Amino acid sequence: MQHRPLGHTGIDVSVLCLGTMTFGEQNTEAEAHAQLDRALAAGIDFIDTAEMYPVPPRAETQGMTESYIGSWLAARGRRDRVVLATKVAGRGEWINWLRGGGHRLDRRNIESALDASLRRLRTDYVDLYQLHWPDRETNFFGKLGFSPALEDDSVPLLETLEVLGDLVKSGKVRAVGVSNETPWGLMRYLSLAERHGLPRMASIQNPYSLLNRSFEIGLAEVAIREQCGLLAYSPLGFGVLSGKYLGGQRPVGARLTLYERFSRYSNPESERATARYVDLARRHGLDPAQMALAWVTSRPFTTSNIIGATTLEQLEANMASVDLGLSDEVISEIEAIHQWQPTPAP
C-alpha cells in the first residue's frame, strides 16, 4: 500500500482511507471490526470518522461509529498502527439535537466535541481533527453559487483556529484539517496560520469523483501549491459509479434503496454520465467502480481516497483499485465524457 505525506505534518497516510460512516447504521459492531481488521491487514492505516456519524445522522445513533472504532482499538491494541481522523460538526438546524443544539465552531463546542470523541474512541489523541463544514453561510454540500448572508454571525476563522492551536499544544490533536471548504476559506485559514503562528491546515476533505469534479476549479491549485491535499469523499458517488443503480435498479440493502434522501448523484444527467463511464470501463475489461476509484487516487492533488463499504466483498473490490493503473486511452476517454457532461452532481 502506497503512502503519501499529510501536508507538512510529518505524518504519512495510506493512499486509501477507510471511511466508516456506515458503522452503527448499515453495519453492526462485529461487521465494523471485521472491516477494520481487513483494511489494516491490507495496509490501510488511515481511518476517517466524525462525531456526527453514522449517516444518515440521528440522535439515537450519533457517536456509535466512533464507539465501534474505540471498542476495536481497545480489543486489538493497535492505536500506534493507525492514523485516526475525526471531525467536529459545524452549525446546522438539521442536527439541532447535537450537543444540546446551538453547536458552533467556538471554544466551548470544539473542546466538548473533541473530549466526547476521545472518550468514544478510547484514545487520548487524534492524529487529524477536521472541521466538518464551515460555521459561516457559504456554498457547500452541493450548493452552487454564493449568496452572501445579510447578517454574518459566524464564528471568526481566527477564533476557531486559535482553539485548534490550543488542542494541538495540549497533545490531544496532532494535525488539523478542513472539510466541505471553499477556496476562500482554505486560503484564509492558511494565511491566518502563517500570520499568527497557528497550526496549518494539513488537508481538505471534500467530495470528488467522476460525477463531481468541482474541486478542480479552484481548490486543486491550492491543494498542490500549498501542500494541503485532498481527502476525497464519495469517490463513487454513493455507489452510483459502480453501475448498480442504472436503469432504475435498487439492489436490496444498498444505500439508495434504503435512504431516498441520498439523491445527490441520482439526477438524469448523472445517470447518463454514469452509463457512459460504466460502458467505458467494461469495454476496456475494467470493473467500473475500480476504474472510478483508481482515477481519483491518481490525481496529483489527492492525498488519500476515502473508500467505504457495507460488506467485506465490497471492501475487497474497492481496495483492489489501488493496484489498477489506467492507460492513457482510458484517461483520454474519461476526459471526453467529462467534456460532454462536466460535473453533473456538484
The 8 nearest C-alpha neighbors of each residue, nearest first, counted from 0:
[[1, 42, 13, 2, 43, 14, 41, 321],
 [0, 2, 14, 13, 3, 321, 42, 12],
 [3, 1, 13, 12, 14, 11, 0, 4],
 [2, 4, 11, 12, 302, 14, 13, 5],
 [5, 3, 11, 6, 10, 12, 9, 2],
 [6, 4, 10, 11, 8, 201, 7, 12],
 [5, 7, 201, 227, 226, 8, 4, 202],
 [6, 8, 9, 5, 201, 226, 4, 10],
 [9, 7, 10, 6, 5, 174, 201, 4],
 [8, 10, 7, 11, 4, 5, 6, 174],
 [11, 9, 8, 5, 4, 12, 7, 6],
 [12, 10, 4, 3, 5, 2, 9, 13],
 [13, 11, 2, 3, 45, 4, 14, 5],
 [12, 14, 2, 15, 43, 1, 45, 44],
 [15, 13, 303, 2, 1, 304, 302, 3],
 [14, 16, 304, 13, 303, 305, 43, 17],
 [15, 17, 305, 45, 46, 304, 303, 306],
 [18, 16, 46, 306, 305, 307, 47, 19],
 [17, 19, 307, 47, 306, 305, 20, 16],
 [20, 18, 21, 22, 48, 17, 47, 307],
 [19, 21, 53, 52, 22, 54, 18, 48],
 [22, 20, 25, 24, 19, 53, 26, 23],
 [23, 21, 26, 64, 20, 19, 24, 31],
 [22, 24, 63, 26, 64, 27, 53, 21],
 [23, 25, 21, 26, 22, 53, 54, 27],
 [26, 24, 21, 23, 22, 309, 27, 252],
 [27, 25, 22, 23, 24, 30, 21, 31],
 [28, 26, 30, 29, 23, 31, 22, 25],
 [27, 29, 31, 30, 67, 32, 26, 23],
 [30, 28, 32, 31, 27, 33, 26, 67],
 [31, 29, 33, 27, 32, 28, 26, 34],
 [32, 30, 28, 34, 29, 33, 22, 27],
 [31, 33, 35, 29, 30, 34, 71, 36],
 [32, 34, 30, 36, 31, 35, 37, 29],
 [35, 33, 37, 31, 32, 36, 38, 30],
 [34, 36, 32, 38, 33, 37, 39, 31],
 [37, 35, 33, 39, 34, 38, 32, 40],
 [38, 36, 40, 34, 39, 35, 33, 41],
 [39, 37, 41, 43, 35, 40, 36, 34],
 [38, 40, 43, 42, 41, 36, 37, 44],
 [39, 41, 37, 38, 42, 36, 43, 35],
 [42, 40, 38, 39, 43, 37, 0, 318],
 [41, 43, 39, 0, 40, 44, 38, 13],
 [44, 42, 39, 38, 13, 45, 41, 15],
 [43, 45, 81, 39, 82, 42, 13, 46],
 [44, 46, 82, 16, 43, 12, 81, 13],
 [47, 45, 17, 83, 16, 84, 82, 18],
 [48, 46, 84, 18, 85, 17, 83, 19],
 [47, 49, 85, 19, 84, 20, 18, 65],
 [50, 48, 86, 85, 51, 52, 87, 65],
 [49, 51, 62, 52, 86, 87, 116, 65],
 [52, 50, 49, 61, 62, 56, 53, 88],
 [53, 51, 54, 20, 49, 64, 50, 61],
 [52, 54, 20, 21, 64, 56, 23, 24],
 [55, 53, 56, 52, 20, 21, 24, 51],
 [54, 56, 53, 57, 52, 24, 258, 20],
 [57, 55, 54, 53, 52, 51, 61, 58],
 [58, 56, 59, 60, 61, 55, 54, 94],
 [57, 59, 61, 60, 96, 56, 97, 94],
 [60, 58, 57, 61, 56, 62, 63, 96],
 [61, 59, 57, 58, 63, 62, 53, 23],
 [62, 60, 58, 51, 63, 52, 57, 59],
 [61, 63, 50, 64, 65, 52, 51, 60],
 [62, 64, 66, 23, 65, 61, 60, 67],
 [65, 63, 22, 67, 66, 62, 23, 53],
 [64, 66, 68, 120, 67, 63, 62, 119],
 [67, 65, 119, 63, 69, 64, 68, 120],
 [68, 66, 70, 64, 69, 65, 28, 63],
 [69, 67, 71, 65, 66, 70, 120, 72],
 [120, 70, 68, 66, 121, 72, 71, 67],
 [69, 71, 73, 67, 72, 68, 74, 66],
 [72, 70, 68, 74, 69, 73, 32, 75],
 [71, 73, 69, 75, 76, 70, 74, 77],
 [74, 72, 70, 71, 76, 75, 69, 121],
 [73, 75, 71, 72, 76, 70, 77, 69],
 [76, 74, 72, 77, 73, 71, 78, 70],
 [77, 75, 72, 73, 74, 78, 71, 79],
 [78, 76, 80, 75, 79, 72, 81, 73],
 [77, 79, 80, 81, 76, 72, 122, 82],
 [78, 80, 77, 81, 82, 76, 83, 72],
 [81, 79, 77, 78, 44, 82, 39, 76],
 [82, 80, 44, 79, 78, 45, 83, 77],
 [81, 83, 45, 126, 44, 46, 84, 12],
 [82, 84, 46, 126, 125, 81, 45, 47],
 [85, 83, 127, 47, 126, 128, 46, 48],
 [84, 86, 49, 48, 128, 47, 129, 127],
 [87, 85, 49, 129, 131, 128, 130, 50],
 [86, 88, 130, 131, 50, 112, 129, 109],
 [89, 87, 131, 86, 130, 132, 90, 51],
 [90, 88, 134, 103, 132, 104, 133, 131],
 [89, 91, 103, 102, 134, 88, 101, 92],
 [90, 92, 93, 94, 89, 95, 102, 101],
 [91, 93, 95, 94, 90, 100, 101, 96],
 [92, 94, 91, 95, 96, 90, 56, 97],
 [95, 93, 92, 96, 97, 91, 56, 100],
 [94, 96, 100, 92, 97, 93, 91, 101],
 [95, 97, 100, 94, 99, 58, 98, 93],
 [96, 98, 99, 100, 95, 94, 102, 58],
 [99, 97, 100, 102, 96, 101, 112, 108],
 [98, 100, 97, 96, 101, 95, 102, 94],
 [101, 99, 95, 96, 102, 97, 98, 94],
 [100, 102, 103, 99, 90, 95, 98, 97],
 [103, 101, 90, 100, 108, 98, 89, 97],
 [102, 104, 90, 89, 105, 108, 101, 134],
 [103, 105, 89, 109, 159, 134, 108, 154],
 [104, 106, 103, 108, 107, 159, 109, 154],
 [107, 105, 109, 108, 162, 110, 104, 159],
 [108, 106, 110, 105, 109, 111, 104, 112],
 [107, 109, 111, 106, 105, 110, 112, 103],
 [108, 110, 112, 106, 111, 107, 104, 105],
 [111, 109, 113, 112, 107, 108, 106, 114],
 [112, 110, 114, 108, 113, 109, 107, 115],
 [113, 111, 109, 115, 110, 114, 108, 116],
 [112, 114, 116, 110, 115, 111, 109, 117],
 [113, 115, 117, 111, 116, 112, 110, 118],
 [114, 116, 118, 112, 113, 117, 111, 119],
 [117, 115, 113, 119, 118, 114, 120, 50],
 [116, 118, 120, 114, 115, 122, 119, 121],
 [119, 117, 121, 115, 116, 120, 114, 122],
 [118, 120, 66, 116, 121, 117, 65, 69],
 [69, 119, 121, 117, 65, 118, 122, 66],
 [122, 120, 69, 118, 119, 117, 73, 123],
 [121, 123, 117, 120, 124, 118, 69, 125],
 [122, 124, 117, 171, 121, 125, 118, 170],
 [125, 123, 171, 172, 122, 126, 170, 117],
 [126, 124, 172, 83, 127, 84, 171, 173],
 [125, 127, 173, 83, 82, 172, 84, 174],
 [128, 126, 84, 174, 175, 125, 173, 129],
 [129, 127, 175, 85, 86, 84, 176, 174],
 [128, 130, 86, 176, 177, 175, 131, 85],
 [129, 131, 177, 87, 132, 86, 178, 88],
 [132, 130, 88, 178, 86, 87, 129, 89],
 [131, 133, 179, 178, 89, 130, 180, 88],
 [134, 132, 135, 89, 180, 130, 131, 179],
 [133, 135, 89, 153, 90, 104, 154, 103],
 [136, 134, 153, 133, 137, 151, 154, 152],
 [137, 135, 148, 134, 138, 147, 133, 151],
 [138, 136, 145, 135, 139, 146, 147, 133],
 [137, 139, 142, 145, 143, 144, 140, 136],
 [138, 140, 142, 141, 179, 137, 180, 181],
 [141, 139, 142, 179, 138, 345, 206, 132],
 [142, 140, 345, 139, 143, 138, 344, 263],
 [141, 143, 138, 139, 140, 144, 345, 145],
 [144, 142, 138, 141, 145, 345, 139, 140],
 [143, 145, 138, 146, 142, 137, 139, 141],
 [144, 146, 138, 137, 147, 143, 142, 136],
 [145, 147, 148, 144, 137, 138, 136, 149],
 [148, 146, 145, 149, 136, 137, 151, 150],
 [147, 149, 150, 151, 146, 136, 137, 135],
 [150, 148, 147, 151, 146, 152, 136, 153],
 [149, 151, 148, 152, 147, 153, 136, 135],
 [152, 150, 153, 148, 149, 135, 136, 147],
 [151, 153, 150, 154, 135, 155, 134, 148],
 [154, 152, 135, 151, 134, 155, 136, 103],
 [153, 155, 156, 104, 105, 134, 152, 158],
 [156, 154, 158, 157, 153, 159, 152, 134],
 [157, 155, 159, 158, 160, 154, 188, 187],
 [156, 158, 160, 155, 159, 161, 191, 188],
 [159, 157, 161, 155, 156, 160, 162, 154],
 [158, 160, 156, 162, 157, 161, 105, 104],
 [159, 161, 163, 157, 162, 158, 164, 156],
 [160, 162, 164, 158, 163, 159, 157, 165],
 [163, 161, 165, 159, 164, 160, 106, 166],
 [162, 164, 160, 166, 161, 165, 167, 159],
 [165, 163, 161, 167, 162, 166, 198, 197],
 [164, 166, 168, 162, 167, 163, 169, 161],
 [167, 165, 169, 163, 168, 164, 171, 172],
 [166, 168, 172, 164, 170, 165, 169, 173],
 [167, 169, 165, 166, 170, 164, 171, 172],
 [168, 170, 166, 167, 171, 165, 172, 164],
 [171, 169, 167, 172, 168, 166, 124, 173],
 [170, 172, 124, 169, 166, 167, 123, 125],
 [173, 171, 167, 125, 170, 124, 166, 126],
 [172, 174, 126, 167, 127, 125, 170, 171],
 [175, 173, 127, 172, 126, 128, 201, 8],
 [176, 174, 128, 127, 200, 129, 201, 198],
 [175, 177, 129, 200, 202, 201, 203, 128],
 [176, 178, 130, 203, 129, 204, 180, 202],
 [177, 179, 204, 131, 203, 180, 132, 205],
 [180, 178, 205, 132, 139, 204, 131, 140],
 [181, 179, 178, 184, 177, 185, 132, 133],
 [180, 182, 184, 183, 185, 179, 218, 139],
 [183, 181, 185, 218, 184, 217, 186, 180],
 [184, 182, 186, 181, 185, 187, 180, 188],
 [185, 183, 187, 181, 182, 186, 180, 188],
 [184, 186, 188, 182, 187, 183, 181, 189],
 [187, 185, 189, 183, 188, 184, 190, 182],
 [186, 188, 190, 184, 185, 189, 183, 191],
 [189, 187, 191, 185, 190, 186, 192, 184],
 [190, 188, 186, 192, 187, 191, 199, 185],
 [189, 191, 187, 193, 192, 188, 186, 194],
 [192, 190, 194, 188, 193, 189, 195, 187],
 [193, 191, 197, 189, 190, 195, 199, 196],
 [192, 194, 190, 191, 196, 195, 189, 197],
 [193, 195, 191, 192, 196, 190, 197, 189],
 [196, 194, 192, 197, 193, 191, 190, 157],
 [195, 197, 193, 192, 194, 198, 191, 199],
 [196, 198, 192, 195, 164, 199, 193, 161],
 [199, 197, 164, 192, 200, 196, 175, 174],
 [198, 200, 192, 189, 201, 197, 175, 193],
 [199, 201, 176, 175, 202, 189, 198, 227],
 [202, 200, 6, 227, 176, 175, 199, 5],
 [203, 201, 227, 176, 228, 200, 229, 177],
 [202, 204, 177, 229, 178, 176, 230, 205],
 [205, 203, 178, 230, 229, 231, 177, 179],
 [204, 206, 179, 178, 231, 232, 203, 207],
 [207, 205, 232, 231, 233, 208, 204, 234],
 [206, 208, 211, 231, 234, 212, 232, 205],
 [209, 207, 234, 211, 210, 212, 235, 295],
 [208, 210, 211, 212, 291, 207, 342, 234],
 [211, 209, 342, 208, 344, 343, 212, 269],
 [210, 212, 342, 345, 208, 344, 207, 213],
 [211, 213, 214, 342, 207, 215, 208, 209],
 [212, 214, 215, 216, 211, 345, 342, 207],
 [215, 213, 218, 212, 216, 219, 217, 207],
 [214, 216, 219, 213, 212, 217, 218, 220],
 [217, 215, 214, 213, 218, 219, 212, 220],
 [218, 216, 215, 219, 182, 220, 214, 221],
 [217, 219, 221, 214, 182, 220, 215, 222],
 [220, 218, 215, 222, 221, 217, 214, 300],
 [221, 219, 223, 222, 218, 224, 217, 215],
 [220, 222, 218, 224, 219, 223, 225, 217],
 [223, 221, 227, 228, 219, 220, 226, 225],
 [224, 222, 226, 220, 221, 300, 225, 219],
 [223, 225, 221, 226, 222, 220, 227, 219],
 [224, 226, 227, 221, 222, 223, 220, 228],
 [227, 225, 223, 6, 222, 224, 228, 7],
 [228, 226, 222, 202, 201, 6, 225, 203],
 [229, 227, 222, 302, 202, 300, 301, 226],
 [228, 230, 301, 203, 302, 231, 204, 202],
 [229, 231, 204, 303, 304, 302, 203, 301],
 [232, 230, 304, 207, 229, 206, 205, 305],
 [231, 233, 206, 305, 234, 205, 207, 230],
 [232, 234, 236, 235, 206, 237, 207, 231],
 [235, 233, 208, 232, 207, 236, 292, 231],
 [236, 234, 238, 240, 233, 237, 239, 208],
 [235, 237, 233, 238, 239, 234, 264, 240],
 [238, 236, 239, 235, 233, 264, 254, 255],
 [237, 239, 235, 236, 240, 241, 243, 242],
 [238, 240, 236, 241, 237, 242, 244, 235],
 [241, 239, 235, 242, 238, 273, 288, 236],
 [242, 240, 288, 287, 239, 243, 238, 235],
 [243, 241, 240, 245, 244, 239, 277, 273],
 [242, 244, 241, 245, 239, 248, 250, 238],
 [243, 245, 248, 242, 249, 247, 239, 246],
 [246, 244, 247, 242, 243, 248, 270, 274],
 [245, 247, 248, 244, 270, 243, 242, 249],
 [246, 248, 245, 244, 249, 243, 270, 250],
 [249, 247, 244, 246, 245, 250, 243, 256],
 [248, 250, 256, 244, 247, 251, 255, 253],
 [251, 249, 253, 248, 252, 256, 243, 244],
 [250, 252, 253, 249, 256, 257, 254, 255],
 [251, 253, 250, 257, 256, 254, 25, 255],
 [254, 252, 256, 250, 251, 255, 257, 249],
 [253, 255, 257, 256, 258, 252, 237, 261],
 [256, 254, 258, 257, 253, 259, 261, 249],
 [255, 257, 253, 249, 254, 258, 252, 250],
 [258, 256, 254, 255, 253, 252, 259, 251],
 [257, 259, 255, 260, 256, 254, 261, 55],
 [258, 260, 261, 255, 257, 262, 256, 254],
 [259, 261, 258, 262, 255, 263, 55, 257],
 [262, 260, 259, 263, 258, 255, 264, 237],
 [261, 263, 265, 264, 260, 259, 266, 255],
 [264, 262, 265, 261, 344, 266, 141, 345],
 [265, 263, 344, 262, 236, 266, 269, 239],
 [266, 264, 262, 263, 269, 270, 267, 239],
 [265, 267, 269, 268, 264, 270, 263, 262],
 [266, 268, 270, 269, 271, 265, 272, 343],
 [269, 267, 271, 270, 266, 343, 272, 340],
 [270, 268, 272, 343, 266, 267, 271, 273],
 [269, 271, 273, 267, 268, 272, 274, 265],
 [272, 270, 268, 274, 269, 273, 267, 275],
 [271, 273, 269, 275, 274, 270, 268, 276],
 [272, 274, 270, 276, 275, 271, 240, 269],
 [275, 273, 277, 271, 272, 276, 278, 270],
 [274, 276, 278, 272, 273, 277, 279, 271],
 [277, 275, 279, 273, 278, 274, 280, 272],
 [276, 278, 280, 274, 287, 279, 275, 273],
 [277, 279, 275, 281, 276, 280, 282, 274],
 [280, 278, 276, 282, 277, 281, 275, 283],
 [281, 279, 285, 287, 277, 283, 278, 282],
 [280, 282, 284, 278, 283, 285, 279, 277],
 [283, 281, 279, 280, 284, 278, 285, 277],
 [282, 284, 281, 280, 285, 279, 329, 278],
 [283, 285, 281, 282, 280, 286, 279, 287],
 [286, 284, 280, 281, 283, 287, 290, 289],
 [285, 287, 289, 288, 290, 280, 281, 284],
 [288, 286, 290, 280, 277, 241, 289, 285],
 [289, 287, 241, 291, 290, 286, 240, 292],
 [288, 290, 320, 292, 286, 291, 287, 293],
 [289, 291, 287, 293, 288, 292, 286, 294],
 [290, 292, 288, 294, 289, 293, 287, 295],
 [293, 291, 289, 295, 294, 290, 288, 320],
 [294, 292, 296, 290, 320, 295, 291, 289],
 [293, 295, 297, 291, 292, 296, 290, 298],
 [296, 294, 292, 297, 293, 298, 208, 291],
 [297, 295, 293, 294, 298, 304, 301, 292],
 [296, 298, 294, 295, 293, 299, 301, 324],
 [297, 299, 301, 300, 295, 296, 294, 302],
 [300, 298, 301, 297, 223, 302, 296, 219],
 [299, 301, 228, 223, 298, 222, 229, 219],
 [302, 300, 229, 298, 228, 303, 299, 296],
 [301, 303, 228, 229, 230, 3, 14, 300],
 [304, 302, 14, 230, 15, 301, 16, 305],
 [303, 305, 15, 231, 296, 16, 230, 14],
 [306, 304, 16, 232, 18, 231, 17, 15],
 [307, 305, 17, 18, 16, 304, 15, 317],
 [308, 306, 18, 17, 19, 305, 314, 309],
 [307, 309, 314, 313, 310, 306, 311, 21],
 [308, 310, 26, 25, 21, 313, 311, 307],
 [311, 309, 313, 312, 308, 314, 30, 34],
 [310, 312, 314, 313, 315, 34, 309, 308],
 [311, 313, 315, 310, 314, 316, 308, 309],
 [314, 312, 316, 310, 311, 315, 308, 317],
 [313, 315, 311, 317, 308, 312, 316, 318],
 [316, 314, 312, 318, 313, 317, 311, 319],
 [317, 315, 313, 319, 314, 318, 312, 320],
 [316, 318, 314, 319, 315, 320, 313, 289],
 [319, 317, 315, 320, 316, 321, 314, 15],
 [318, 320, 316, 321, 317, 322, 315, 289],
 [321, 319, 289, 323, 318, 322, 293, 317],
 [320, 322, 319, 323, 318, 293, 15, 0],
 [323, 321, 320, 319, 324, 293, 318, 0],
 [324, 322, 320, 321, 293, 325, 319, 289],
 [323, 325, 322, 326, 293, 321, 320, 297],
 [326, 324, 329, 323, 330, 327, 294, 293],
 [325, 327, 329, 328, 330, 324, 331, 323],
 [326, 328, 330, 329, 331, 325, 332, 324],
 [329, 327, 331, 326, 330, 332, 325, 333],
 [328, 330, 332, 326, 331, 327, 325, 333],
 [329, 331, 333, 327, 332, 328, 334, 326],
 [330, 332, 328, 334, 329, 333, 327, 335],
 [331, 333, 335, 329, 334, 330, 328, 336],
 [334, 332, 330, 336, 335, 331, 329, 337],
 [333, 335, 337, 331, 332, 336, 338, 330],
 [334, 336, 332, 338, 337, 333, 331, 339],
 [337, 335, 339, 333, 338, 334, 340, 332],
 [338, 336, 341, 334, 340, 339, 335, 333],
 [337, 339, 335, 336, 341, 340, 334, 333],
 [338, 340, 336, 337, 341, 335, 272, 334],
 [339, 341, 337, 338, 336, 343, 272, 342],
 [342, 340, 337, 338, 343, 339, 212, 210],
 [343, 341, 211, 210, 212, 344, 345, 340],
 [342, 344, 269, 268, 210, 341, 345, 340],
 [343, 345, 211, 264, 342, 210, 263, 269],
 [344, 141, 211, 342, 343, 213, 212, 142]]
